[in-house]
Amino acid sequence: MFTLGVDANTPDSQSYLLISPDDQLLVHKDNSVYLFTFEEVKRVQVNVVQHYPLNSATTILLCIPPLHIPSEWCWVTLRQLLGMVAEQAFQLAGRAFQLMGWFKNHQYCGRCGGRTELCHNEPRLICHHCHLDCYPRISPCVIGLIVKGDSCLLARGERHPEGLYSTLAGFIEVGENAEQAFSREVKEEVGLDVSDIRYLHSQPWPFPGQLMLGFEAKFRAGDICVDNDEIIDAQWFHYENLPRIPLEATISGRIIRQFVQRKVAEKSN
């Protein structure tokens, strides 16, 4: 049965986001809405094992899924939610998954091994033994498109779905700025040199906890030589003849589409 361990004097003012221990999210089948009222949560009859305030209006519930749920609801992964809801809504769900993952992975202090305690007015875990505070961490990454005239370089990673080509990406290493990291990743993964690296925009990426910094760069020199480790194929594609690319909801999909839109606009003038 429903065992929410909080004192909710005004439950109708709160929304609840339900996550299972195996990292699935409860949603409405028809419109992918995943924020539930207090009464809806009671209807599902979940057993709550942890709760955490996501913001002033929303509480995350880590819960054991019941054997039966209403037919109009279903459990989905966060990746399945990508592209199904608005960007702001996806970011909220992504933040919830990252916070719960951080909480589950840092229940003990990394310095002394003591049990940590969750602070309920900010995202912070406290060790009362050695007084170490632990905050959620994000990993900065670079991602971007290499352009040569009317073509762009797209690559297939070993974990990409069949036929999908995307932009190059990688983690920023200690001591690097973002532009240096992007140049290094391009060289390591496809053997090319780039120039005129230009920042475009960013996107939080909760798989499991990155901040993606998006770039576009010009091809300078070199022949494509994939590393056959992370990248298994890379090719130049004309903007009018692209392969299957990521969803527009992703930063890679957005960067590629912006390049195409710019080329179409240039040719029409």
Order of alpha helices (4+ residues) and beta strands (2+ residues): beta-beta-alpha-beta-beta-beta-alpha-alpha-beta-beta-beta-beta-beta-beta-alpha-beta-beta-beta-alpha
